[in-house]
Amino acid sequence: MNPNLLDLILFSEKRKDFLLLLKEGPKNAQEILDRLQVPRTALLPQIKKLKEQNLVIHKKGMYSLSLIGEIVIEKMQPLLATLEIFEKSEEFWADRKLTTIPPSIMKRISELGDYHLIEPDLSHTFDLSPEFVKHTSNSNHILMFFSYFHPQFPAFFLDLAKKGTEISLVLSESVYSRIAEDFKKEGAEFLRMKNTSLFILDKKEAETPAAVVSSDKIMIMGLFNESGRFDRQYVISFEPGAIEWGKDLFEYLRDMSREIKIKEKPEFAK
């Protein structure tokens, strides 16, 4: 693609929004002004530039994409959606260990859609994030992966299961060992329930996210920073595409794991 053409689309919100609007179909001038909420004097020069590059056609009072414009916008949309993800929280993404997400899933990062970040709450320094708990507690079925430990996890997992939530849980070996050692009663009760399953990712060399949660209602993800620390910031999205994305990431981790049954673990049976 001509670099000037790339700059023309990417470096102007007005031009980009105008082209995406025309992807819906031809529009007259008033329709465009109403939808984009911009003054005519600000928009007309941008339209002129797009017409000069043969991306837009103006015919019988209607603006539409040219064939070139249709092809370019169709190919540009995934890139634009991906850029929006990273631009929304630049500092967050710049400091995350993104290599813990497999390339086949990472390239679909735009599926997170209109996400937001759960920020650490200083008033709940020693508790699970209230927002995290609220959004996971009303799920009918939930997939969860954790590679960091929190002392409230065992009670949290058990409370979800007692509500009737179907839970598939994957833990790193270190997190599982901590629960097996210090929370035997909760672990045994969790494993005995019919609506739960537990898997252990015991590949010590595997780099993983800090947390991945996907339910029928929400997707939540926590990532370690470049220093290997988890600062309790989570990406959260309610969009169907994000929920499916989180499910695929969870299943990638579960496929590397082994399932645990209570009869196989005498430490939980004591």
N, C-alpha and C positions, 0 to 999 in steps of 0.2 A: 504493500500500500504506500502511496505517496505520503512521505512524512508530513507534508503540509495538510493533507487531508485528515490524517490522524490528529494533528494539532487542532484543526478546525472543529472536530467533534469533541475531543476530550477537554479542551481548555476553555470552554464556554458552557456554563450551565444552561443558558438560554437556548443555544443551538442544540445541545444534547436533548433538553426537554422537548423542544419543538419537533425534533426528528422522532423521538419516542412516541410523541402524541400522534404524529402522522402514521405511525405503524398501525394504529387502530383503524385507519382509513382516512379518506380525503376530508378536509375541514375547510370551512370558509374563515375569513379573517376574524370576524367577530367571535366565532366559536373558539378560535385559537387564543385570542386575547382573554376571553372569559376563563378558559381552562388554565392558562398559564399565569394569569393574574400579573401581567406586565403591560406597561404603556406601549402604545403603537410605535412611538418614536424610538423606543429602546429595542423593539423586536425587528422592525423592518430592515435595518442594516444587517442584522444577523441572517435574515432570510435571503437577502441579496447575495451574501457570500456563499450560502448553500446552493443557490440557483447557479451561481457562476461555476461551481464545482460539479454541476449536473447531478446533485443529490435530490433536488426538489424541483417539481414542476408546478407552474401556476397557470391554470387553464379554466376559462369560464368562471372566474371568481373563486375557484377552489384550489387549495394547495394539496399536493400529494407527493409521495415518494416516487422518484424515478426507479427504473429497474435496478440501476446501480445503487441507489439509495436503499432499496429494499434488501439487497444482498449485503451491503455494508452494515446496516443496522442489525440484521439478523445475526451476523457474525460478531458484531460488536457487543451485543447485549450481555453475553456471558462475561466478557471482560469488564464491562461497566458494573455489572452486579458484583463481581469479585472485588473491584476497586472500592465499591461502596462499603463492603465488609471491613476492609482494612482501614479505610479513611475514617470510619466512624469512631474507632478507638485505636489510633495510631500507636500511642505509647504502649498500650497493652500488648498488641500483636508483636511489636518490635522486640519486646523483652520475653517472649514465650518460646519454649522449646517445641517448635512446630514439627520437628523430626519425629516426635512421638506419635504423630498421626500418619498412617501409611499413605504414600503418594496417591494411590487410587481414590482414596477418600478425601485427601487434602485438596485435590484439584476440583472437588465439588463444594468447596467452602462457601460459595455463593448461596448454597441452599439454606444457610443459616438465616437468611432473610433479615427481617426487622428485629434483630436481637437487641438485648441490652446487657449491661454488666451488673452483677450483684457485687457491691463493694463491701469490704470488711466493716463490721459494725463494732465500734469500740465498746459500746455498752453491753455487748455479748461476746467479749473476748474469749471466754472459756466455754462458750456454747456453740452448738451448730447454728449457722446463719438462720434467723427466723424466716427469712424469705425463702431460703432453700427448703426448710421444713414445711412451710405453708404450701408451696407449689408441688411438693411430692406427696403430701399426706392425703390429697384428694384424688389420687389415681386409682384406677381399677386394676391395672396391671403395670408393672414397672421393671425395667432392666437397669441394673446398677453395677458399675465397676468402680473400685476404689484401690488406689495404691498408696494412700496415706491413712494413718490411724487417727481416730478421734474417740475419746473414752465414752462418748454418748452414742457411738455407732451401734453397739449391741442392743441397747434398749430401743433405739430408733428403728432398727431392722425388725425387731420383735413386735413393736407396736404396729407397724405397717401390716405385718403378717396377721396379727390378731384382728385387724379390721377387715380381713378377708381379701386384701390386696394380693394378687398373684405376683410373686417376686422371683426373679432370676438374678442371683447375686454372684459376681466374680470379684475375688479379692486377690491381691498380690500375696505371695507366700509370707512375707513379713507381717502383713496386717492379719492374715489368718492365724499365724502363730501367736500373735499377741492376744487375740480373742480366745483361742484355744487354751491359752495359759491362764488368763485372768478373768475370763467370762464364760466358764464351762457351762454353768446352768443355763444362761441365755442362749449359748450356742447349741446345746442339746435340744432345748425347746424349739428353737428355730428349725433345726434339721428334721424334727419329728413331724412338723406340720405338712399337710398335703399340698398346700399352695405355695411352697417354697422349694427352691433348688439352689445349691451352692457349688461354685467352681473355684479352683485355685490355679492361679497363673504362677507356676513355680519355675519359670525360666528367668533366672536371676539376671541374665545378660540383657533381657528385653527392656527397652526403654518404653515407658507407657505414659499416658496422660495421668494426672492426679485423680480425676474423677470423670466418669461418663454416665449420664442418667438419661434414659429415654422411656417415656410412659405414653399412655394414650392421650395425654394432655400437654406434655412439655418435654423439652430437651434442655439438659444442663451439662456443661462441661467445665472442668477445671484443668488448667495446664500449669506445669512447673515453669518457673522462670529460668533464664539462662544460667543462673547460679545453682539450679537444682532445688530451689525452695518453692513451697506453695504458699501464696500470700492470701488465700481464701477469697480470691476473686473468681467468680464463675460467669461464664457466658450462658445466657438463658434465652430461649426462644419458644414461642407457642405455635410457630408456623408448621403446617404439615410436612413441608419439605425438610425442615430442620429436625423434626421428630424422626423421620425416616433416615436422615443422615446420621443422627445419634444412634439409631438402632443398628445401622451398618457398622459403625465404629465399635459398638458393644459386641456385636457378633464376631467381628475380627478378633477381639480380645478373648472372647469365650472359646473360639475355635482353637486357640493356643493353650487352653486350660483343661484341667481334668476335674470331673465331677466328684464330689465328696458325699458319701452316705454315712449316716451315724454309726452303722454297724462296722464300718471300716475304721472308725476313729474311737478307740477305747477311751481316749482322754475326755471325750464329750459324754461318755456313757457312765462315768463315775458319779 
